[in-house]
Amino acid sequence: AATTTAFPASLTFSGSSGGALVATALGTGLRPREIFEMVVKKQPECKYNPFRMLPAAEEVLQKALPENSHESLSGRVRILLTRVSLKYPFFTAEVVNKFSSKESVFHALRASCHVPILGGFGPYRYDGHAYFDGMFWPQVLVPWKGTDSDLVIRVAALLRNLSSDIKAPSVPTWWSVFPPEEDVLRGLYWQGYSDAARWFTQGPQSAFDCISCRASVAPSGMRRRSSTKGRKAEEDEEPKDDRPAALLEVQKLLLKKPADEALPESDPLTGRSPLEYIAIMEETMRWQKKWLWIVSGISIFLIFLWILFGWF
């Protein structure tokens, strides 16, 4: 069963695509370590077959989602989807934050992760509408903040987004459809663990850097699925700026150093050092990117020769 009673009432999670899966795991109180092990077991069947990625994700979702997940996620997790239609403007963003059942949670997540071709030749059908991966909608247009005083910690797991607070290393983009070896995946897991600990140790350079610059008003084309009850009363109230107090609380958290060892001495399952896995991951990224540059250079050179001697 989902257990989130230990969470502060104001703590919420938002995400699109793979980020929505992470937000759901956190929002239901699941143990990230256990979810990671379930995902790693799917690596062999997906390594050379990107068409198995989404079916594998579906299997993990069905197995991991608690039966009462909709109760914990409603109002706590927001999932971004890209809604498509044959009518103008053709593409709109939709944020889902109310769920009626475990199945509604599953379909919202599946729609947010739907990559055309890999997941089917058409959009994902859910609740009478068609959707593509939430990543297709520009993130800068998404009002991740509920109010101006909200503190938003932004995490970029694939691309090094300069506006993100916690950034992943420059991960090869093809790893999103061709997962690397298990040791590399474990390195990515522990790197994320380390990056999060480092952020809470160092904090932003400026206090206001930890405040999201996203607009709190939904932009044109944004749809929301949420209850409107009581909204009028909230609009009539004078807005209160709690930013200074919120900033102070965040600064207190940032000043609290994590444990001396940000990483455990060994991986609980394999017994090997997390630093060893991180080193394997970094070395794999280096040589794969090196070979990409070499292959790209040779291809450009051959194309140049073909143009030079083939056309003249």
N, C-alpha and C positions, 0 to 999 in steps of 0.2 A: 504494500500500500504506500501511496505517496505521503511523505511526512515533511511538512515545511513549517511546523509550528515554531521552530527555533528561529526562523527568519524574522527580521524586523518587518513591521507592517508596510513600511515605505520602500522596502527592497523589491525591485522588479527587474525583469530580464527582457531583452529584445533581441531579435536576430532575423536574418534571412538566409535561405539556403542552408549550408552547413552550420552557420551561426544559430539558426533556429533550432537545430538539433541539440546544440550545446546548451542553449537557453532553456530548452525543455528539460534536459537532464538535470540542470541546476534547479530549475523551478519546481521539480517534483521531488527534490531531495535525494536523487539517485547518486550513487557513488561513482564519480568519474573513472576511477581505476577499474571498476568492474565493467563499465560500459566499454572502456578502451580494450579490455581483453576480449570482449565479445566481437568488437570490430576487427581486431587483429586476426582472429580465427577465420575471417572472410578473405584475408589477403591472398591466399593461394588461388582461389577461384576467380579473383578479379585482376590478378597481376598482368595477364596478357589479354584480358577480355573486358573492356570498359563497359560492355552491355550488361555485365553482371553487377555493376556498381549499385544501381538503384534497387534491383531485386534483393541484393544483400542488405542494403539499408532498410528495406521493408521488413525483412526477416528479423533484424535486430530490433526495430521499432516494436513489432508485434510481441516480441519476447520481453523487452525491457519495460515497456509502458505499463505502469500499474493500472488496475481496473478503475481506480478513482482519480486518475491523473487529471481529468477534466476539472475536478473540484479544486485541486491545487493550482492549476494553471490559469483558471479564469481570473482575470484582473491582475495577475502577477506576471504573465508572459505575453508578449506581443510578437506575433509572427507576421512578417512582411511577405506578400505575394504579388506577382505581376499578373493582373487580370487582362485577358485579351478578348476582343469582340470584333465583329464585322462592322460595327458602327464607330463613327468618330467619337473620341480620339484614338480608338483602337487599342491603346495600351494605357492602363491606369494602375496605380498602386492601391493595394488593399491591405489593411492591418486588421488581423483577427486577434481578439483578446478575450472572447467569451466562447466557451466550449460546453456542449451539452452531454457529451459522452466520450469514452476512450476512442471510439471510431472517428468522431469529429476531430479529435486531436491528431490522429493518424493521418487523415486526409489533408488537413491543413499543412502538416509538416511535409507530406509527400508532394503536395502542390508547390510548396515553397522551394523544393529541391528538384523540381522537374526540369531536366535539361533536354531540349528537343533532340531527336535522333537517338541519343543514348537511352532515353526513357520512353521512346515511341515517336512516331512521325508527326503526331498531333499534340495539342496541349493536353494537360491533365484535367479531367472533368471532375468537378466537385461541387455539390450543392447547386446544380443547374448552371454553373459557370465554367469557363475555361481559363486555365492558368499556366504560366511559365515560371521558371525559377525566379525567386525574389531578387536574385542578384542582378537581373536584367534591368531593374529599375534603379536610376541614379540615386546613390545613397545620400547625396547632399540634399535631395529634395524630401527626405524622410524626416518627419518631426519626432525624433526619438525622445525628445524631452516632453514631459507632460505639462510642466510649468516652467517659468523662467528660472525658478530657484532650484530646479532639479540638478543634481550632480550626475553626470554621465561618464562612465569609464568605458572608452571605446577600444575594442580589441580587433585587430586585423590578423586573421589566421593564415591567409594565403599570400596576399600582396602587402608590400611595405607601404601602407597608407600613412602619409606624413601627419595627418590629423589624428591618428590613433594614439591612444595612451600606451597600450601594450601591443607591440608589433612582433610579428613572426620574422625569422630570418628570411632571406630571399629564396624562398622555396621554389624549385622548378615548377612551372605551371602544369606540366604534363603529369605530375604526381597526383593531381586531382582526379585523373581518369586512369592512370597506370600506377597504382600504388607501389612504392619501393619495397625492399625486403623488410622483414619483421624487425631486424635490429635498427634499421633506419627509422621505422615508425616509432619504436620505443625511444629513439633519440629525440624525435619531434615532440613526443609526449613530455619527456623530462625537460626539454628546452622551454616548452610552454610553462611548465611548473616553475622553472627558474626565472623566466621573464616576469611572471606575475609577482613573485617574491621580490625581485629587483625593483619593480615599480613601486611597491608599497614601502620599500626601504628608502629609495631616493625621492620619490614623489615628483611632481611637476616642477620646473624651474621657477615658474611663477604661480602664485596661488590661483589665479584665474585661468591657468592653462588646463585645469582639471574640469572646467565648466564647458560643456558642449556648446558650440556655436550654432547648433541647429535651431531653426525657427520653431517656436512652440505652436504656431498656427499652421494647420494643415494646408499645404500648397494646393493649387488647382489640380484636379485629377486624382486627388487622394481620397480614398473611401475608407471608412472605419466601420467595423462591426463591433459595436459595444452598446451598452445600455445608455439611454439618454435621460433616464429618470433622475431628477434633481439637478439637471444641467442648468436650467433657467435660474435656479436659486444661486448656483455657484457663479453664474455670469453677473448677477446683480451685486454680488459682494465686492467690496473694494479689494483689489489684489494686494497681497502682502508679500513683501520681499524678504524671504528668509535666507537669502544668499550669504550674508556675513556669518550667521550662526552655523549654516551648513558647511561653509568653508572652514570654520574653526574646528568643527568636528572631524572633517576630513584631514586637516593638518595634524590633529592629535593622533589619528590612525597612522598617518605617514611617519610620524616621529617615533612610533613604536617599531623597533627593529624586530624582524622575524627571528626565529631560532638561529643559533650560530651556524648551524648547517642548514642552508636553504634546501638542499637536496638530501635525501636519506643516504646512508652509506651503501645500500645495495637495493636493487630492484626486488620487491617482495616475491615475485614469481621465479625469476631466473637466478637471483643471487649475485648478479654482476653489477658493477658500479654504474649509476646513471651517467656519470661523466664519461665513461667509456662509450656508452650509447650515443651521447651527444657528439663525441669526437668522430664516431663512425658516420653519423648523419652529416656532419660538416664536410668530411672528406668525400663522401658520396656526392654531395652537392657540387663540390669543387670540380671533381673529374667529369661529372655529367655535363656541367656547363662548359667545361673546357672542350669536350668532344663536340658539343653543340656548335661552338664557335668554329672549330676546325671543319666540321661538315658544312656549315653555312659558308665559310670562306671558299672551300673547294667547289661548292655548288655555284656560287657567284662567279668564280673564275671560269668554270666550264660554260656557263651561260654567256659570259663575255666572249669566250673563244668561238662559241656557236654563232653569236651575232656577228663577230668580226669576220669569220671565214665562211659562214653560211649564207650571209646576205650579200657579200661583195665578191 
